Amino acid sequence: MESRTAFQSKTIMTDLVLPSETNPINNLFGGELLARMDRAASIAARRHSRRIVVTAAVNHVAFNRSIPLGSVVTVEAKVSRAFSSSMEVFLDVWIEDRESGECIKANEAIYTFVAVDETGRPVKVPELIAETKLEKERYDAALRRKQLSLVVAGKMKAADATELKALFI
């Protein structure tokens, strides 16, 4: 199985915020944004694995900035690390300033997907090659996030979480 770069999974989805997608104060519903991020992340994971993928977890979501009605919203997704059958996908959400055209980071999220076969059984995925400084930072941090999730879920002993322990020693 040939390794793939993070860039090969890059997915960009741009859309407009419409009235039916907003809350009573005319900002994009959080659930609508989650759905948009899930779709972009799914495409990125599928591009990396070339398999059917299913959402396994939404590990992190930061709603840092509201997204007003009429905004142009861009969701960028890239696989940040591939494990055996799972992939972590990092998402950045941008809004375009109406007057200047400048893109401002509004939100970010981290999703986990699992590649499966036609019967729903997990299958191996290619290794990920991180190339840029940001990709390498996200790649390294993905293992710490995975270990933390496993420890919290009781699937790994804290003593075995070597990457997490290294942060405190």
ABEGO torsion letter per residue (X at the ends): XBBBBAAAABBBBBBBBBAAABBAAGBBBAAAAAAAAAAAAAAAAAAAAGBBBBBABBABBBBABBBBBGBBBBBBBBBABBBAABBBBBBBBBBBBAAAGBBBBABBBBBBBBBBBAAGBBBBBBBBBBABAAAAAAAAAAAAAAAAAAAAAGABBAAABAAAAAAAX
